[in-house]
Structure formats: C-alpha cells, structure tokens
C-alpha cells in the first residue's frame, strides 16, 4: 500500500510533463500539415532521380573501377583459396 504513495505523484508528474510537451508541439506547429507528408510519399520522383544520375554527353564517367584507358581493372585472383 505504501508503494501507491510514490506512484501517484510520479504518474502525476509524467502526465503533466506529457501535457506540457503536447502544448509545446502544438504551439511550434508540429501538427499543422498532417496530410502533406502522407501525400508527398505518393509522388513519382523517378524521373528526377534519372536526370541526376545520367551523365552528360561527352563527359567521362568518374567511376573508380575504370583505369586511365577506360578499361575495367584486371580480375584479382585469391592467392590462398580454401
């Protein structure tokens, strides 16, 4: 029974803390645009991503796997195959 004397003030403190955080979030505008992010995920961004990753004509690729001649590096063999 004596544990309830510490639980009631503790839960009252956490309840007031939760209400204070909720009021702060509402004042800062956290709940103003509830539909924006939900509908933004449905937009098709594939065309924009393709434009960014496509190299310009005449420009060399900056791929690190290519050597000076533009050829891929030779295959490395494992010296200790197990």
DSSP file (Angstrom, degrees, kcal/mol; ACC not computed):
  #  RESIDUE AA STRUCTURE BP1 BP2  ACC     N-H-->O    O-->H-N    N-H-->O    O-->H-N    TCO  KAPPA ALPHA  PHI   PSI    X-CA   Y-CA   Z-CA
    1    1 A X    >         0   0    0      0, 0.0     3,-0.8     0, 0.0     4,-0.4   0.000 360.0 360.0 360.0 -31.7    0.0    0.0    0.0
    2    2 A X  T >   +     0   0    0      1,-0.2     3,-0.7     2,-0.2     4,-0.4   0.715 360.0  68.6 -74.2 -16.0    2.9    2.4    0.7
    3    3 A X  T >> S+     0   0    0      1,-0.2     4,-1.8     2,-0.2     3,-1.0   0.799  90.0  63.5 -68.1 -27.2    4.1    2.0   -2.9
    4    4 A X  H <> S+     0   0    0     -3,-0.8     4,-2.1     1,-0.2    -1,-0.2   0.775  91.4  65.2 -68.7 -24.2    1.0    3.8   -4.1
    5    5 A X  H <> S+     0   0    0     -3,-0.7     4,-0.5    -4,-0.4    -1,-0.2   0.759 110.1  37.1 -69.5 -23.4    2.2    6.9   -2.3
    6    6 A X  H <> S+     0   0    0     -3,-1.0     4,-1.4    -4,-0.4    -2,-0.2   0.742 114.2  55.5 -95.8 -27.2    5.2    7.1   -4.6
    7    7 A X  H  X S+     0   0    0     -4,-1.8     4,-2.9     2,-0.2     5,-0.3   0.896 102.1  55.3 -72.3 -40.0    3.3    6.0   -7.8
    8    8 A X  H  X S+     0   0    0     -4,-2.1     4,-2.1     1,-0.2     5,-0.2   0.945 111.8  41.4 -63.4 -49.4    0.6    8.7   -7.7
    9    9 A X  H  X S+     0   0    0     -4,-0.5     4,-2.3    -5,-0.2    -1,-0.2   0.885 115.6  52.6 -64.9 -35.1    3.0   11.7   -7.6
   10   10 A X  H  X S+     0   0    0     -4,-1.4     4,-2.3     2,-0.2    -2,-0.2   0.933 112.0  43.5 -65.1 -45.8    5.2   10.0  -10.1
   11   11 A X  H  X S+     0   0    0     -4,-2.9     4,-2.2     2,-0.2    -1,-0.2   0.837 111.9  54.4 -69.5 -32.2    2.4    9.4  -12.6
   12   12 A X  H  X S+     0   0    0     -4,-2.1     4,-2.4    -5,-0.3    -1,-0.2   0.913 108.9  49.3 -64.7 -42.0    1.1   12.9  -12.0
   13   13 A X  H  X S+     0   0    0     -4,-2.3     4,-2.3     2,-0.2    -2,-0.2   0.938 112.6  46.1 -61.4 -47.9    4.5   14.3  -12.8
   14   14 A X  H  X S+     0   0    0     -4,-2.3     4,-2.3     1,-0.2    -1,-0.2   0.858 111.6  52.7 -65.9 -34.4    4.7   12.3  -16.1
   15   15 A X  H  X S+     0   0    0     -4,-2.2     4,-2.2     2,-0.2    -1,-0.2   0.926 111.2  45.4 -65.1 -45.0    1.2   13.3  -17.0
   16   16 A X  H  X S+     0   0    0     -4,-2.4     4,-2.2     2,-0.2    -2,-0.2   0.869 112.0  52.7 -65.9 -36.5    1.9   17.0  -16.6
   17   17 A X  H  X S+     0   0    0     -4,-2.3     4,-2.2     2,-0.2    -2,-0.2   0.915 109.1  49.6 -64.1 -42.5    5.2   16.6  -18.5
   18   18 A X  H  X S+     0   0    0     -4,-2.3     4,-2.3     1,-0.2    -2,-0.2   0.908 111.3  48.7 -62.1 -43.2    3.3   14.9  -21.4
   19   19 A X  H  X S+     0   0    0     -4,-2.2     4,-2.4     2,-0.2    -1,-0.2   0.893 110.6  51.3 -65.1 -39.3    0.7   17.7  -21.5
   20   20 A X  H  X S+     0   0    0     -4,-2.2     4,-2.2     2,-0.2    -2,-0.2   0.905 111.2  47.3 -64.9 -41.4    3.5   20.4  -21.4
   21   21 A X  H  X S+     0   0    0     -4,-2.2     4,-2.4     2,-0.2    -2,-0.2   0.888 111.5  51.5 -67.1 -38.5    5.2   18.7  -24.4
   22   22 A X  H  X S+     0   0    0     -4,-2.3     4,-2.1     2,-0.2    -2,-0.2   0.920 110.7  47.4 -63.4 -44.5    2.0   18.4  -26.3
   23   23 A X  H  X S+     0   0    0     -4,-2.4     4,-2.2     1,-0.2    -2,-0.2   0.905 112.0  50.8 -63.8 -41.6    1.2   22.1  -25.8
   24   24 A X  H  X S+     0   0    0     -4,-2.2     4,-1.8     1,-0.2    -2,-0.2   0.917 110.1  49.5 -61.7 -43.5    4.8   23.0  -26.9
   25   25 A X  H  <>S+     0   0    0     -4,-2.4     5,-2.4     1,-0.2     4,-0.4   0.881 111.0  49.3 -65.2 -38.2    4.4   20.9  -30.0
   26   26 A X  H ><5S+     0   0    0     -4,-2.1     3,-0.9     1,-0.2    -1,-0.2   0.906 111.3  49.2 -67.8 -40.6    1.1   22.4  -31.0
   27   27 A X  H 3<5S+     0   0    0     -4,-2.2    -1,-0.2     1,-0.2    -2,-0.2   0.828 108.6  53.5 -67.7 -31.5    2.5   26.0  -30.5
   28   28 A X  T 3<5S-     0   0    0     -4,-1.8    -1,-0.2    -5,-0.2    -2,-0.2   0.509 118.0-111.8 -82.3  -4.3    5.5   25.2  -32.6
   29   29 A X  T X 5 +     0   0    0     -3,-0.9     3,-1.1    -4,-0.4     4,-0.4   0.731  69.5 141.9  86.1  23.4    3.3   24.0  -35.5
   30   30 A X  T 3 <S+     0   0    0     -5,-2.4    -4,-0.2     1,-0.2     3,-0.1   0.747  76.7  42.2 -68.5 -22.4    4.1   20.3  -35.4
   31   31 A X  T 3  S+     0   0    0     -6,-0.4     3,-0.3    -5,-0.2    -1,-0.2   0.132  86.0  97.1-111.1  19.5    0.5   19.3  -36.2
   32   32 A X  S <  S+     0   0    0     -3,-1.1     2,-0.7     1,-0.2     3,-0.2   0.908  87.5  36.4 -78.4 -41.3   -0.3   21.9  -38.9
   33   33 A X     >  +     0   0    0     -4,-0.4     4,-0.6     1,-0.2    -1,-0.2  -0.725  63.9 154.0-115.0  81.2    0.3   19.9  -42.0
   34   34 A X  T  4 S+     0   0    0     -2,-0.7     4,-0.4    -3,-0.3    -1,-0.2   0.740  76.1  42.7 -79.1 -23.0   -0.9   16.4  -41.2
   35   35 A X  T  > S+     0   0    0     -3,-0.2     4,-2.0     2,-0.1     5,-0.2   0.632  94.8  78.9 -98.6 -16.3   -1.6   15.4  -44.9
   36   36 A X  H  > S+     0   0    0      1,-0.2     4,-1.9     2,-0.2     5,-0.1   0.950  98.8  37.8 -61.6 -54.6    1.4   16.9  -46.6
   37   37 A X  H  X S+     0   0    0     -4,-0.6     4,-1.2     1,-0.2    -1,-0.2   0.842 113.9  57.5 -67.9 -32.6    4.0   14.2  -45.9
   38   38 A X  H  4 S+     0   0    0     -4,-0.4     4,-0.2     1,-0.2    -1,-0.2   0.882 114.8  36.1 -66.9 -37.3    1.4   11.5  -46.3
   39   39 A X  H >< S+     0   0    0     -4,-2.0     3,-0.8     1,-0.2     4,-0.4   0.729 107.9  66.2 -87.3 -22.0    0.6   12.5  -49.8
   40   40 A X  H >< S+     0   0    0     -4,-1.9     3,-1.0     1,-0.2    -2,-0.2   0.803  92.4  62.2 -68.3 -28.4    4.1   13.5  -50.7
   41   41 A X  T 3< S+     0   0    0     -4,-1.2    -1,-0.2     1,-0.2    -2,-0.2   0.750  98.2  58.3 -68.5 -22.3    5.3    9.9  -50.5
   42   42 A X  T <  S+     0   0    0     -3,-0.8    -1,-0.2    -4,-0.2    -2,-0.2   0.600  82.0 106.4 -83.8 -11.8    2.9    9.0  -53.3
   43   43 A X  S <  S-     0   0    0     -3,-1.0     2,-0.8    -4,-0.4    -3,-0.0  -0.376  77.7-115.6 -69.2 147.8    4.5   11.4  -55.8
   44   44 A X        +     0   0    0      1,-0.1     3,-0.2    -2,-0.1     4,-0.2  -0.764  39.7 166.5 -90.5 111.4    6.7    9.9  -58.5
   45   45 A X     >  +     0   0    0     -2,-0.8     4,-2.0     1,-0.1     5,-0.2   0.302  47.9 101.7-104.4   6.6   10.3   11.0  -58.1
   46   46 A X  H  > S+     0   0    0      1,-0.2     4,-2.1     2,-0.2     5,-0.2   0.872  78.5  53.9 -62.5 -38.3   11.8    8.5  -60.5
   47   47 A X  H  > S+     0   0    0      1,-0.2     4,-1.8     2,-0.2    -1,-0.2   0.898 109.3  48.2 -64.8 -40.1   12.2   11.0  -63.4
   48   48 A X  H  > S+     0   0    0      1,-0.2     4,-1.6     2,-0.2    -1,-0.2   0.892 111.2  50.5 -66.2 -39.1   14.1   13.4  -61.2
   49   49 A X  H  X S+     0   0    0     -4,-2.0     4,-1.8     1,-0.2    -2,-0.2   0.870 109.0  51.8 -67.3 -36.1   16.4   10.7  -60.0
   50   50 A X  H  X S+     0   0    0     -4,-2.1     4,-1.2     1,-0.2    -1,-0.2   0.878 107.6  52.4 -68.3 -36.6   17.1    9.5  -63.5
   51   51 A X  H  < S+     0   0    0     -4,-1.8    -1,-0.2     1,-0.2    -2,-0.2   0.866 110.2  48.2 -67.0 -35.3   18.1   13.1  -64.6
   52   52 A X  H  < S+     0   0    0     -4,-1.6    -1,-0.2     1,-0.2    -2,-0.2   0.883 114.2  44.6 -72.8 -38.4   20.5   13.4  -61.7
   53   53 A X  H  < S+     0   0    0     -4,-1.8     2,-0.5    -5,-0.1    -1,-0.2   0.603  90.3  96.8 -86.3 -10.5   22.3   10.1  -62.3
   54   54 A X  S  < S-     0   0    0     -4,-1.2     2,-0.1    -5,-0.1    -4,-0.0  -0.672  73.9-131.4 -81.2 124.9   22.6   10.4  -66.1
   55   55 A X        -     0   0    0     -2,-0.5     2,-0.1     1,-0.1     3,-0.1  -0.399  25.9-103.5 -73.6 154.0   26.0   11.7  -67.2
   56   56 A X    >   -     0   0    0      1,-0.1     3,-1.7     4,-0.1    -1,-0.1  -0.445  45.0 -93.0 -72.4 148.4   26.2   14.5  -69.7
   57   57 A X  T 3  S+     0   0    0      1,-0.2    -1,-0.1    -2,-0.1     3,-0.1  -0.393 111.2  17.9 -63.2 136.8   27.1   13.6  -73.3
   58   58 A X  T 3  S+     0   0    0      1,-0.3     2,-0.4    -2,-0.1    -1,-0.2   0.354  97.4 117.1  85.7  -7.0   30.8   13.8  -73.9
   59   59 A X    <   -     0   0    0     -3,-1.7    -1,-0.3     1,-0.0     2,-0.1  -0.818  66.0-122.8 -97.9 133.3   31.7   13.8  -70.2
   60   60 A X        -     0   0    0     -2,-0.4     2,-0.2    -3,-0.1    -4,-0.1  -0.409  28.6-107.4 -73.7 147.9   33.8   10.9  -69.0
   61   61 A X        -     0   0    0      1,-0.1    -1,-0.1    -2,-0.1     5,-0.0  -0.477  15.4-144.1 -72.7 144.2   32.5    8.8  -66.2
   62   62 A X        +     0   0    0     -2,-0.2     2,-0.3     3,-0.0    -1,-0.1  -0.108  45.9 148.7-100.0  35.2   34.1    9.2  -62.8
   63   63 A X    >   -     0   0    0      1,-0.1     3,-1.0     4,-0.1    -2,-0.0  -0.547  43.9-147.3 -72.8 130.0   33.8    5.6  -62.0
   64   64 A X  T 3  S+     0   0    0     -2,-0.3    -1,-0.1     1,-0.2    -2,-0.0   0.646  92.2  68.7 -74.5 -14.6   36.7    4.5  -59.7
   65   65 A X  T 3  S+     0   0    0      7,-0.0     8,-1.0     2,-0.0     2,-0.3   0.709  85.2  83.6 -78.0 -18.2   36.7    1.0  -61.3
   66   66 A X  B <   -A   72   0A   0     -3,-1.0     6,-0.2     6,-0.2     2,-0.1  -0.618  69.8-147.6 -85.5 143.2   38.0    2.3  -64.6
   67   67 A X    >   -     0   0    0      4,-2.3     3,-1.5    -2,-0.3    -1,-0.1  -0.181  44.6 -72.8 -93.5-164.5   41.7    2.9  -65.1
   68   68 A X  T 3  S+     0   0    0      1,-0.3    -2,-0.1     2,-0.1    -1,-0.0   0.811 132.2  50.7 -62.2 -32.1   43.3    5.6  -67.3
   69   69 A X  T 3  S-     0   0    0      2,-0.1    -1,-0.3     3,-0.0     3,-0.1   0.492 116.7-109.8 -85.8  -3.2   42.3    3.9  -70.6
   70   70 A X  S <  S+     0   0    0     -3,-1.5     2,-0.3     1,-0.3    -2,-0.1   0.573  78.1 129.5  85.4   8.8   38.7    3.5  -69.5
   71   71 A X        -     0   0    0      1,-0.1    -4,-2.3    -6,-0.0    -1,-0.3  -0.674  65.3-104.4 -95.8 151.9   39.1   -0.3  -69.2
   72   72 A X  B     -A   66   0A   0     -2,-0.3    -6,-0.2    -6,-0.2     3,-0.1  -0.382  45.7 -96.6 -68.8 154.1   38.0   -2.2  -66.1
   73   73 A X        -     0   0    0     -8,-1.0    -1,-0.1     1,-0.1     3,-0.1  -0.313  48.1 -91.4 -68.6 155.4   40.7   -3.3  -63.8
   74   74 A X        -     0   0    0      1,-0.1     2,-0.2    -3,-0.1    -1,-0.1  -0.320  47.7 -97.3 -66.2 151.2   42.0   -6.9  -64.2
   75   75 A X        -     0   0    0     -3,-0.1     2,-0.4     1,-0.1    -1,-0.1  -0.471  37.2-133.2 -69.2 137.0   40.3   -9.6  -62.1
   76   76 A X        -     0   0    0     -2,-0.2     2,-0.3    -3,-0.1    -1,-0.1  -0.772  13.8-144.4 -94.2 135.1   42.3  -10.4  -58.9
   77   77 A X        -     0   0    0     -2,-0.4     2,-0.6     2,-0.0     3,-0.0  -0.756  21.0-114.5 -97.6 147.8   42.9  -14.0  -58.0
   78   78 A X    >   -     0   0    0     -2,-0.3     3,-0.5     1,-0.2    -1,-0.0  -0.689  18.7-153.4 -80.3 120.6   42.8  -15.1  -54.4
   79   79 A X  T 3  S+     0   0    0     -2,-0.6     2,-0.3     1,-0.3    -1,-0.2   0.743  89.3  39.0 -69.2 -20.9   46.4  -16.3  -53.5
   80   80 A X  T 3  S-     0   0    0     -3,-0.0     2,-0.3     0, 0.0    -1,-0.3  -0.617  74.7-177.4-129.6  74.0   45.1  -18.7  -50.8
   81   81 A X    <         0   0    0     -3,-0.5    -4,-0.0    -2,-0.3    -2,-0.0  -0.557 360.0 360.0 -74.1 131.5   41.8  -20.4  -52.0
   82   82 A X              0   0    0     -2,-0.3    -1,-0.2     0, 0.0     0, 0.0   0.356 360.0 360.0-123.7 360.0   40.4  -22.6  -49.3
